[in-house]
Structure formats: C-alpha cells, structure tokens
Amino acid sequence: MANILVTGSNGQLGSEIKAISGNYRQHGFYFTDIKELDLTKKDKVEGFISENSIDACVNCAAYTAVDKAEDDRDLAMLVNSKAAGILAKSCNKLNVRLIHISTDYVFNGNNFRPYAEDDEPSPNSYYGLTKLAGERSVTDNLDNHVIIRTSWLYSNYGNNFVKTMRRLGGERDELGVVVDQIGTPTFAADLALAIMATIESSKTGIYHYSNMGVISWYDFAKAIMELSNINCKVNAIESKDFPAKAARPFYSVLNKAKIISDFNIEIPYWLDSLKLMISRI
C-alpha cells in the first residue's frame, strides 16, 4: 500500500488518474490542485506530504498555454520549473518517489527518427524551455524520480484537440489543419495506467510515452471527424499558413521502447484509443 499525491488533479491527466483510482484500492489517493496545495510554497508542500504520510507523488501540475507562455514567461517558469524544484526537494527530504510529467516540446522537432530519452533536448519555444528546466529541477534535486515525456495529450476531461475539432466540425462546413507537424496523440487514460505501473516499480529515469503510430494533426482531425460522424471537410494546410506565437516541433515522434521494457506495459495504437475516447462521449 502507498499513499499517492496527485497534483494538478483537475487537469486532463489528473482527472484520468482519479477515474481509475478505484481500481487500486490498495493505495490511498490525495488529489489536489492549486486551491488545495500551492506547489510554489515550500512549507505548504512539505507539510502536506508529511502530514499525509505520502509515499509517491504524480506531478500533473503544469502551465500548458504554449503561445501565452511566450509573453507570460515568469508564471510559466514558476509553475513548470520552480514549483517542480520545490516538489522534488520536498520529496527528497521526506523519501517520496516522484513521477513528473514533461513534454515532447523539449525537442526542436528537427529529428529524422523517433526521439529517444538520451537525445539532446533543444526546445524552440519558451514553453518547451520551461518544461526542460522543470526536468532539470527534478533530476538535480531527487534521485528517486521518473520523468515521463508525452505528446498531443487528449482526454474526455478538460479542453483538448479532439474536443475542439468536434466542436468546430459541428459549427463549420470545412476547416484547415496543419499537415506538416508529425507526432503521435496520447490518450490520457492510457498514460494514467502507465503511470500506475511506474509507481509500483523501483526503476528511475526519463521515459517517453505516447500511443503507438505516427500521424499528422491533419490525419488526427480527419479521424476525429469520421469517428464522430461529423460531415466537415478537413483541408490540409502548412504551418506557415496557420501562424502561432510559439514555434511547434515539426517532428516529435517519441521512442517508447524503454518504458515498454522497464515497466512491462503494452501501449495501444492511437486510432484504437481515439475510438475508445469518442465512444465515452
């Protein structure tokens, strides 16, 4: 039995962990968001972990507004790096295992093969820079950690690409989606199961997780419309025709061999997981 703290629990991933927590009755779960636990306050973090005898923490708390981060730099760095460092130091002091969630945006997207964990990070957005700083805040302050980089996260909870496409598809006859950004979606429910496997292991280090397969955002949007029976034409456009404040990686496919091997997990194909998510709506 372990007492598990899940921070950022009102977000997509935290909500999915909450949804499956009943299947792990051997553990005690503590779900918090900023109202219950401000991760920028060292005394509050240490006090909560100590008072509730926390054994493991899953840090889902993050500043995720990629374009806004270009201007809102202080807050993005505070949440994604400084708070992660405070949490890691507290976990180190109180002998707590930490699973910290990061992103494919730590890479610049110029690769020609799926990114492995030991590939050199080189973010091309401020959001990616803050997430990489957060990773280093964890690795510099705590040995007993697992960092999971993921990509294109979506869920039945919160706001995400799948829900946006379904909404826009119902409002418009056609829309344009970028075809030259390549990666893999991640169903947060699948990632939640993988996280539980890492909690129940003693292995540490950086890992990559997304669903299996390789697609563009255009392919993803087409599949969403078809599975949702939405009659909206999806047009392929280039990134230059869809201006955004922050640069996105053009290629951010993640190599999952390490997490599959170390934690003995199976990763579903992206289309199967998308079908499951849409069936739940």
Residue pairs with C-beta under 8 A, 6 or more apart in sequence:
1 26
1 27
1 28
2 27
2 28
2 55
2 56
2 199
3 27
3 28
3 29
3 30
3 52
3 53
3 54
3 55
3 56
4 27
4 28
4 29
4 30
4 54
4 55
4 56
4 57
4 58
4 199
5 30
5 32
5 48
5 49
5 52
5 54
5 56
5 57
5 58
5 96
6 14
6 17
6 18
6 29
6 30
6 31
6 32
6 57
6 58
6 60
7 14
7 32
7 33
7 37
7 39
7 57
7 58
7 59
7 60
7 61
7 87
8 14
8 33
8 59
8 60
8 61
8 62
9 15
9 17
9 18
9 31
9 32
9 33
9 60
10 33
11 60
11 61
11 62
11 64
11 157
11 158
12 153
12 154
12 155
12 157
12 158
12 160
12 188
13 60
13 101
13 153
13 155
13 188
13 191
13 192
13 195
14 31
14 33
14 58
14 60
15 155
15 157
15 158
15 188
16 155
16 156
16 157
16 188
16 189
16 191
16 192
17 29
17 31
17 58
17 60
17 192
17 195
17 196
18 29
18 31
19 189
19 192
20 189
20 192
20 193
20 196
21 27
21 29
24 196
30 48
30 52
30 54
32 48
33 61
34 61
37 44
37 45
37 48
38 44
39 45
39 59
39 61
39 79
39 83
39 84
39 86
39 87
40 78
40 79
40 82
40 83
40 86
41 86
42 86
42 89
42 90
45 86
45 87
45 90
46 90
46 93
46 94
48 54
49 57
49 90
49 91
49 94
49 96
50 94
54 94
54 96
55 96
55 97
56 96
56 97
56 98
56 99
56 199
57 87
57 91
57 96
57 97
57 98
57 99
58 99
58 101
58 195
58 199
59 84
59 87
59 98
59 99
59 100
59 101
60 101
61 79
61 83
62 79
62 80
62 101
62 131
62 134
63 69
63 72
63 75
63 76
63 78
63 79
63 80
63 127
63 130
64 127
65 72
65 76
65 127
66 105
66 125
66 127
66 244
66 246
66 248
67 244
67 245
67 246
68 76
68 245
69 76
69 125
69 126
69 127
69 130
69 246
70 125
70 126
70 127
70 245
70 246
71 245
73 126
76 126
76 127
76 130
77 130
77 133
79 130
80 127
80 130
80 131
80 133
80 134
81 130
81 133
81 134
81 136
81 137
82 137
84 100
84 134
84 135
84 137
84 138
85 134
85 137
85 138
85 140
85 141
87 98
87 100
87 138
88 98
88 100
88 137
88 138
88 140
88 141
88 142
88 145
89 141
89 142
90 96
91 97
91 98
91 142
91 144
91 145
92 141
92 142
92 143
92 144
95 144
96 144
97 144
97 145
97 146
97 199
98 138
98 142
98 144
98 145
98 146
99 145
99 146
99 147
99 148
99 195
99 198
99 199
100 134
100 135
100 138
100 145
100 146
100 147
100 148
101 147
101 148
101 150
102 131
102 132
102 134
102 135
102 147
102 148
102 149
102 150
103 127
103 128
103 131
103 149
103 150
103 151
104 115
104 149
104 150
104 151
104 152
104 183
104 210
104 249
104 252
104 254
105 123
105 125
105 127
105 128
105 131
105 248
105 249
105 252
106 121
106 122
106 123
106 128
106 131
106 132
106 135
106 149
107 115
107 119
107 121
107 122
107 123
107 128
107 249
107 252
108 122
108 123
108 124
108 249
109 124
109 181
109 248
109 249
109 250
109 251
109 252
110 122
110 249
110 250
110 251
111 119
111 251
112 251
113 253
113 255
114 253
114 254
114 255
115 208
115 252
115 253
115 254
115 255
116 208
116 255
116 257
116 258
117 149
117 205
117 206
117 207
117 208
117 255
117 258
121 132
121 135
123 129
123 131
123 132
124 247
124 249
125 246
125 247
125 248
126 246
127 246
135 147
135 206
138 145
138 147
139 145
139 147
139 206
143 204
144 204
145 204
145 205
146 198
146 203
146 204
146 205
146 206
146 207
147 205
147 206
147 207
148 191
148 194
148 195
148 198
148 207
148 208
148 209
148 259
149 206
149 207
149 208
149 209
149 254
150 186
150 191
150 208
150 209
150 210
150 254
151 183
151 184
151 185
151 186
151 210
151 252
151 254
152 161
152 183
152 184
152 185
152 186
152 210
152 220
153 160
153 185
153 186
153 188
153 191
154 160
154 161
154 162
154 163
154 185
154 186
154 187
154 188
154 277
155 187
155 188
155 189
155 277
156 189
156 277
156 280
156 281
157 188
161 185
161 217
161 220
161 221
161 224
162 224
162 274
162 277
162 278
165 177
165 220
165 221
165 224
165 225
166 224
166 228
166 230
166 281
168 175
168 232
169 175
169 224
169 225
169 228
169 230
169 232
170 230
170 232
172 232
173 232
173 233
174 232
174 233
174 234
174 235
175 221
175 232
175 233
175 234
175 235
176 234
176 235
176 236
176 237
176 241
176 242
177 217
177 218
177 220
177 221
177 234
177 235
177 236
177 237
178 216
178 217
178 218
178 236
178 237
178 238
178 239
178 242
179 216
179 217
179 218
179 219
179 236
179 237
179 238
180 216
180 238
180 239
180 250
181 216
181 217
181 239
181 248
181 249
181 250
181 251
181 252
182 214
182 215
182 216
182 250
182 251
182 252
182 253
183 210
183 214
183 215
183 249
183 251
183 252
183 253
183 254
184 210
184 211
184 212
184 213
184 214
184 215
184 253
184 254
184 270
185 210
185 211
185 215
185 220
185 270
185 273
185 274
186 209
186 210
186 211
187 211
187 268
187 270
187 273
187 274
187 276
187 277
189 273
189 276
189 277
190 211
190 267
190 268
190 273
191 209
193 265
194 209
194 259
194 263
194 265
194 267
197 263
197 264
197 265
198 207
198 259
198 263
201 262
201 263
203 262
203 263
205 258
207 258
207 259
207 262
208 254
208 255
208 256
208 258
208 259
209 254
209 256
209 259
209 267
210 253
210 254
210 256
210 267
210 270
211 267
211 268
211 269
211 270
211 273
212 256
212 267
212 268
212 269
212 270
213 269
213 270
213 271
214 253
215 223
215 270
216 236
218 234
218 236
218 237
220 270
220 274
221 234
222 234
223 271
223 274
224 230
224 274
224 278
225 231
225 232
225 234
227 274
227 275
227 278
228 278
239 248
239 250
256 267
259 265
260 266
260 267
